[in-house]
Amino acid sequence: MTYRKKLIEVALPLEAINKACAREKSIRHGHPSTLHLWWARRPLAAARAVIFAQMVDDPSAYVEVLRADPKLHRKAETALKARLKLWEEACALAKKAKGTGLSVPEPGPAPTLDDMLADLERQRLFRIIEDLVLWENTTNETVLQAVRDEIWQSWRRACAENADHPRAKELFDRKKLPAFHDPFAGGGALPLEAQRLGLESYASDLNPVAVLINKAMIEIPPKFAGKPPVNPEAHKDQRLLKKEWHGAEGLAEDVRHYGQWMRDEAEKRIGHLYPKVEVTAEMVKVRPDLKQYAGKKLTVIAWLWARTVKSPNPAFAQVDVPLASSFILSTKAGKEAYVEPVIENGGYRFTVKVGKPKDAEVAKNGTKLSRGANFQCLMSGTPIAGDYIKAEGKARRMGGRLMAIVAEGHRGRVYLTPTSPHEAAAQQAMPTWRPEGEIAARMTGGNCTPYGLTSWGDLFTPRQLVALTTFSDLVQEACDRIKDDALAAGLPNDDLPLCDGGTGANAYADAVRVYLAFAINRQVVAGNALVTWNSTAQKAQRALGRQSLPMVWDYCDTNPFGGATGAWEASIELECDPLQYLGAYEDGAASQEDAALQSTSDDKLVSTDPPYYDNIGYADLSDFFYVWLRRTMSSVFPDLFATLATPKAEELVATPHRHGSRERAEEFFLSGMTKAMRRLVESAHPAFPVTIYYAFKQSETESVEGIASTGWETFLDAVIGAGFAISGTWPMRTELTTWTKENVNALASSIILVCRPRAADAPTATRREFVTTLKAELPQALAHLQRGNIAPVDLAQAAIGPGMAVYTRYAKVLDAGGKALSVREALALINQTLDEALAEQEGDFDADSRWALTWFEQSGFAEGEYGVAEQLSKSKNTSVAGMVEAGILESKRGKVRLIAPADLPAGWDPATDPRLTAWEIVHHLIRVLASGGEGAAGELVAKLGTKAEIARELAYRLYTLCERKKRAAEALAYNGLVQSWPEIIRLAHELERPKQVQAPLFGEE
């Protein structure tokens, strides 16, 4: 068949996509992620951009159409003249360099008019993507329709070209776009965005919690799109009666209404377990700051408890002493508060005080002695060892003691001393049900099982269990009311349930039930005994914040009837807020399937985000939610919640404790992922590449074959072993990254692999042929990436794309002994060739800068011996004295050092510099960028004119050196300069300085 290259196989506006992804991380209002917690979700911006670029043709595939546009033709001719001039200069430089022995990259073939036409059209497509990824345009129909129109144009071209395909009727129907499928759907970002772009969307996952999330996002909302709410109040409200309902707005309104009914009913039944706190006259005598609240009853938002064990000191063996990691309640300036234990009558009590504690360190540490489970007895100071605490926990002898009450004041929190009635209110709760199932003994990030919290029911206090089961029971009662109200509103009484495709009153009640069940799971996250109190933000901190269930010593019991974290009303609103924006697009469906066995991908566009080697144990974590969803939803989706826990054995994660060893775990992951990828090779729509996200963060490891990465290598091995050839890799900033000295080389992005099935007649190559081809193609690909302003931190990963494209175009690459070259060996050769290509770029730099690069690699900005520096300068055709004159080096008392950016003179003017160097330009730009921002850097670039461009190339090279040498601060500076480059150039152009005759570059004649 005929297929055209897609945009994603050639170029992407990474800067715009990355900026939108970074911004999206801070957005909650209206974001679908608030429907239900899931881990490692992809930003919607990235998902939209990738799927769009995966579907539209790259302009090089329809350049004959572009030639017919006279306006575009004229623009291309103008651009060609400028590009040819640059190309001729590069040719002249390369020719000149051959006579000097310097290494300079070959300029490549001359640019053509077709190249310019394609470039200009790409820029138009880039502008579409730049609009598409903006959060404000997530539901902007004008922008979305322009995107859909572009997709349809490419699709019609594909249909016309493949009209004689033997399966043309099925595969190339010009009246219907192909459907979309994600076989590892997880949190549902990819299927949702495909649906938004006009595709019928399918999602599948092995995990039933993920399946239900996808049903809530792409399957249920379109079923009831455009329908008004059924609740009686909506039919009494004239404003709502006249409203035109779009998407799932009506459904969201009903979730809000019946959620409020549940809250009111729950308060009638269990409100006595959550009493208000009265500020008495006696309390005001001790705490004058409470005077304004005297005689008033305040709503409690949280009760703060400390776990307790019997003192190991025989003298206090009957005292339950607190395991408090801190006594600090608030660190907010002017609002400080803390707990002070008072020892009396052979025991102790807690009192709350305001202001700063006398001994801040003691208050901060509570009864904790050091990291881990190491405490001291409050009564005697006797150390309490971790093993003792574990033994007490396993023997079910660990208790709890109320430390403080947090209430809602007029303008902030009010911290109060615990009272006996409030402690008694919690202790009188008698749950009739608790979730069963064992918590996994091992989790990434640690867990609470060594301390006796081994089952899901152990994570909740009796009062929390009563609250959660009450809300869970009320869901069924609410659904009975919803069905009656839906029938009264005119929905058909077909008795067909939601799971069987129903859209009548019964199915509608089931649909509302899904979102009410999700609201309960929000309560589960905020209403358990692993919730902590954040003394800085003065709020409860939900569990699962680190994708794990670590032990919590002093926990926070939130109030579902309060007005802060853990409040039922907030949980309902966080369901309704995103739901109202869903459902206005094509149909969707979600199902539970093993990715290695599924058939849903047949003839569909595929983009997917599979598990990342051994990074996150989704199944172990999601049981936290599953046990509650099963209680509430098993009657609606009996097949989905048929088992007691989520599937574990088939989950594609390399966890050594499940498989007996690290080697077996890796073998399991490789085998399973290869099968899953093979299904995509065999079934995905042949007109489109498959895109795969990979975001495993792992340090590089060095071996005899070179530098590679186990997780990345194993994943690539599975993709290639399945029969895919890689046609591109794109780094996108979909991960939150914190830069430290230790993780300077941490991956800051998801790597998006662009794959096509490898040709059945792919040839075999020798190692020498592979390396020769790499050396011929990778430098040009590298230059292309740099022109696209890719961040230096992402350059190595992005360069894997063209490198692996060479490797995977062959059926096999054989070494001298006839043995197939492994993925690890291929990656090492790609990295080596990349280093050589970057080093080759040094030929573009002046002699002083080439010396500085070599010196910097050895010594950074530290001092070194003058004699060594002078000897090195001879080999680079320069001198120490000359570099001192150039202003890049300092030489004193037999020592030399490169001048750091902060030490460079502030009044530097390149126009008057007699010995201008690339090194100087880079570091002065870093200096002004740090002190004056992009505006100041733009002014300097305006002065430099065309001489500034060399700075970006040098910054790439310097970043690579710093990354290898683990120099975090310098690496950040060079990476920052490159990332700011487009804005710096824009600002420089805006200055509109009068053109001047430029001096020869770097003083050359």
Buried (B, 14 or more C-beta within 10 A) or exposed (E): BEBBBBBBBBBBBBBBBBBBBBBBEEBEEBBBBBBBBBBBBBBBBBBBBBBBBBBBBBBBBBBEBBBEBEEBBEBBEEBBEEBBEEBEEBBEBBEEBEEEEBBBBEBEEEBBBBBBBBBBBBEEBBEBBBBBBBBEBBBEEEBBEEBBEBBBBBBEBBBEBBEEBEEBEEBBEBEEBBBBBBBBBBBBBBBBBBBBBBBBBBBBBBBBBBBBBBBBBBBBBBBBBBBBBBBBEBBEBEEBEEBEBBBBBBBBBBBBBBBBBBBEBBBEBBEEBBBBBBBBEEBBEEBEEBEEBEEEEBBBBBBBBBBBBBBBBEEBEEBBBBBBBBBBBBBBEEBBBBBBBEEEEEBBEBBBBBEBBEEEEEBBBBBBBEEEBBBBBBBBEBBBBBEBBBBBBBEEEBBBBBBBBBBBBEEEBBBBBBBEEBBEBBBEBEBEEBBEBEBBEEBBBBBBBBBBBBBBBBBBBBBBBBBBBBBBBBBEEBBEBBBBBBBEBEBBEEEBBBBEEBBBBBBBBBBBBBBBBBBBBBBBBBBBBBBBBEBEEBBBBBBBEEBBBBBBBBBBBBBBBBEBBBBBBBBBBBBBBBBBBBBBBBBBBBBBBBBBEBEBBBBBBBBBBBBBBBBBBBBBBBBBBBBBBBBBBEBBBEEBBEEEBBEBEEBBBBBBEBBEEEEEBBBBBBBBBBBBBBBBBEBBBBBBBBBBBBBBBBEBEEEEBBBBBBBBBBBBBBBBBBBBBBBBBBBBBBBEEEBEEEBBBBBBBBBBBBBBBBEEEBEEBBBEBBBEBBBEBBBBBBBBBBEBBBBBBBBBBBBBBBBBBBBBBBBEBBBEEEEEBBBBBBBBBBBBBBBBBBEBBBBBBBBBBBBBBBBBBEBBBEBBEBEEBBEBBEEBBBBBEBBBEBBBBBBEEEEBBBBBBEEBEEEBEBEEBEBBBBBBBBBBBBBBBBEBBBBBBBBBBBBBBEBBBBBBBBBBBBBBBBBBBEBBEBBBBBBBBBBBBEBBBEBBEEEEEEEEEEBEBBBEE
